[in-house]
Amino acid sequence: MVPWLVIASDAPGLGRGVRGQTLTWFLRTYFGRRRVRRRAVREHLARPLAAETAFVGFPSSLTPERLAEIDARRIVAFDYLDSHDLAWTEPQQQALRGRVRLYLKPWFEPAWRHPVAMGLLPVRRYLRFTAALLASRCLPRSASPASRQYDVAFLGRPNATQFFRDGSIASIDQRLAWILEIKRQAPDLKFGGGLVEGDPLQRRRLEERYGPLDDVWSGDKANYASYHRLLQQSRVLLAPGGNVPWTYRHYECLYSGAVVVSLDYRRRDMLIPLPRDAMVHVPDDAAVLPAVRQALEWSAQRPEIARQAFDHLQQYLWWGAYARSRPRVLARFLDQLDAAGP
């Protein structure tokens, strides 16, 4: 019997993280390779393993009958999909009824009303991010926000964010909306970055809806070094949603030493908790400019806020990476498993 077993999702076209690699890497960081096994569905069907805890990734081709045969003292369902819905089918859910008491996703949404307790997954850590932080040691420079080149900045693709409200999904072009509001209502602010070119059909869709958008585009996609430098050159950084309200951008921005203007995370959550009091939160569908003005005041009047955010994250991460020397994030992960019961 292995202590930890990850049965990967096998839906076609999914990335490594969705297939369970991110969860496997996280567990192996703290427990080692020998105590954590990852199996593809075909491997599990050919030679099932018994486990203390089995994490079952969805979407999955495992039939309800095969799911019911999993030999584990505790079964936890998970999916990494950028979707508010759960990725198992109704027959799969019924097959696991009474055995699965916890379903993990990358973030928690307080408006969810799923028929199972919800928990939080570790999100993928990027080695290039840790390398950039260690190379730049950006925090000492963050103590002098006046020396930064931009008042506010954002660099990223123009994706629509799906918000869950009133039992249904609303899709909002939040990144574009925030940039448009700042650029067109606050010309006094020096803005860095913009939207990077991606799918030309997406740009056409946006311009058909919003009109000419030449002033919001930054050009071709920047490399990571350029992106990282931009983060360090701005007093305020925007952290709108990704495809859904969770995004790794929060951690990149908070480590930069800027004041972060975020979509509302006062009740939302991720496994690595954000320093909520060190961020300015924008309620869903609210204007972003008042939050930017407040963040600029904080940058000038509360220079200690960058150190507070940095110290908060360093309790859970080692320069943006999971590490055995930072067990607090593991403790938070395990606590939610224990709270859900055997």
WOGIHU-V477132 format. One record per residue. RES is the residue in one letter. PHI is phi in radians with two decimals (999 if undefined). Layout:
<<RES/PHI> <RES/PHI>>
This chain:
<<M/999> <V/-1.61> <P/-1.13> <W/-2.31> <L/-2.24> <V/-1.97> <I/-1.68> <A/-1.29> <S/-1.13> <D/-2.16> <A/-1.14> <P/-1.19> <G/1.40> <L/-1.62> <G/-1.34> <R/-1.09> <G/-1.09> <V/-1.12> <R/-1.42> <G/1.82> <Q/-1.13> <T/-1.07> <L/-1.10> <T/-1.11> <W/-1.02> <F/-1.04> <L/-1.11> <R/-1.20> <T/-1.00> <Y/-1.75> <F/-1.94> <G/1.54> <R/-1.14> <R/-1.20> <R/-1.58> <V/-2.20> <R/-2.01> <R/-2.05> <R/-2.23> <A/-1.24> <V/-1.00> <R/-1.11> <E/-1.20> <H/-1.12> <L/-1.19> <A/-1.30> <R/-2.60> <P/-1.07> <L/-1.93> <A/-1.51> <A/-2.53> <E/-1.13> <T/-2.26> <A/-2.00> <F/-1.70> <V/-1.93> <G/-1.51> <F/-2.16> <P/-1.14> <S/-2.52> <S/-1.50> <L/-1.06> <T/-1.30> <P/-0.95> <E/-1.15> <R/-1.19> <L/-1.09> <A/-1.17> <E/-1.56> <I/-1.04> <D/-1.68> <A/-2.66> <R/-1.27> <R/-2.49> <I/-2.07> <V/-2.16> <A/-1.55> <F/-2.71> <D/-2.66> <Y/-1.80> <L/-1.20> <D/-1.42> <S/-2.60> <H/-1.33> <D/-1.34> <L/-1.49> <A/-1.61> <W/-1.50> <T/-1.52> <E/-1.04> <P/-1.10> <Q/-1.14> <Q/-1.07> <Q/-1.14> <A/-1.13> <L/-1.75> <R/-1.00> <G/1.55> <R/-1.84> <V/-1.82> <R/-1.94> <L/-2.55> <Y/-2.17> <L/-1.79> <K/-2.36> <P/-1.16> <W/-2.55> <F/-1.97> <E/-2.00> <P/-1.12> <A/-1.44> <W/-1.11> <R/-2.34> <H/-1.36> <P/-1.44> <V/-2.72> <A/-1.13> <M/-1.84> <G/-2.29> <L/-2.09> <L/-1.64> <P/-1.19> <V/-1.72> <R/-1.07> <R/-1.75> <Y/-1.90> <L/-1.09> <R/-1.14> <F/-1.17> <T/-1.06> <A/-1.08> <A/-1.15> <L/-1.13> <L/-1.16> <A/-1.26> <S/-1.60> <R/0.78> <C/-1.23> <L/-1.05> <P/-0.99> <R/-1.26> <S/-1.20> <A/-1.29> <S/-2.15> <P/-1.06> <A/-1.09> <S/-1.45> <R/-1.39> <Q/-1.32> <Y/-2.01> <D/-1.31> <V/-2.59> <A/-2.60> <F/-2.76> <L/-2.46> <G/3.11> <R/-1.37> <P/-1.55> <N/-1.58> <A/-1.56> <T/-1.76> <Q/-1.63> <F/-1.85> <F/-1.77> <R/-2.65> <D/0.92> <G/1.37> <S/-2.44> <I/-1.79> <A/-2.01> <S/-1.84> <I/-2.25> <D/-1.43> <Q/-1.17> <R/-1.07> <L/-1.11> <A/-1.05> <W/-1.15> <I/-1.14> <L/-1.04> <E/-1.07> <I/-1.20> <K/-1.17> <R/-1.68> <Q/-1.90> <A/-2.37> <P/-1.12> <D/-1.27> <L/-1.57> <K/-1.49> <F/-1.79> <G/-1.94> <G/1.54> <G/2.46> <L/-1.50> <V/-1.65> <E/-1.11> <G/-2.41> <D/-1.21> <P/-1.07> <L/-1.18> <Q/-1.18> <R/-1.07> <R/-1.09> <R/-1.07> <L/-1.15> <E/-1.28> <E/-1.15> <R/-1.53> <Y/-1.91> <G/1.56> <P/-1.00> <L/-2.24> <D/-1.04> <D/-1.41> <V/-1.83> <W/-1.58> <S/-1.68> <G/1.98> <D/-1.15> <K/-1.03> <A/-1.42> <N/-1.33> <Y/-1.17> <A/-1.08> <S/-1.16> <Y/-1.08> <H/-1.11> <R/-1.11> <L/-1.06> <L/-1.02> <Q/-1.38> <Q/-1.73> <S/-2.10> <R/-1.32> <V/-2.26> <L/-2.15> <L/-1.59> <A/-2.28> <P/-1.29> <G/-1.28> <G/-1.61> <N/-1.16> <V/-2.32> <P/-1.15> <W/-1.61> <T/-2.81> <Y/-1.27> <R/-0.96> <H/-0.96> <Y/-1.20> <E/-1.06> <C/-1.22> <L/-1.16> <Y/-1.23> <S/-1.33> <G/1.60> <A/-1.53> <V/-1.51> <V/-1.78> <V/-1.75> <S/-2.09> <L/-1.03> <D/-1.15> <Y/-2.01> <R/-1.30> <R/-2.15> <R/-1.18> <D/-2.68> <M/-2.34> <L/-1.05> <I/-1.53> <P/-1.14> <L/-1.39> <P/-1.33> <R/-0.98> <D/-1.28> <A/-1.76> <M/-2.21> <V/-1.81> <H/-1.75> <V/-1.89> <P/-0.98> <D/-0.94> <D/1.29> <A/-1.47> <A/-1.18> <V/-1.62> <L/-1.06> <P/-1.02> <A/-1.20> <V/-1.11> <R/-1.07> <Q/-1.13> <A/-1.12> <L/-1.15> <E/-1.12> <W/-1.06> <S/-1.04> <A/-1.43> <Q/-1.78> <R/-2.24> <P/-1.09> <E/-1.29> <I/-1.15> <A/-1.14> <R/-1.12> <Q/-1.09> <A/-1.11> <F/-1.07> <D/-1.08> <H/-1.06> <L/-1.15> <Q/-1.21> <Q/-1.22> <Y/-1.90> <L/-2.25> <W/-1.83> <W/0.88> <G/1.48> <A/-2.08> <Y/-1.22> <A/-2.72> <R/-1.07> <S/-1.29> <R/-2.18> <P/-1.39> <R/-1.11> <V/-1.19> <L/-1.13> <A/-1.05> <R/-1.16> <F/-1.12> <L/-1.23> <D/-1.02> <Q/-1.23> <L/-1.17> <D/-1.15> <A/-1.15> <A/-1.36> <G/1.63> <P/-1.22>>
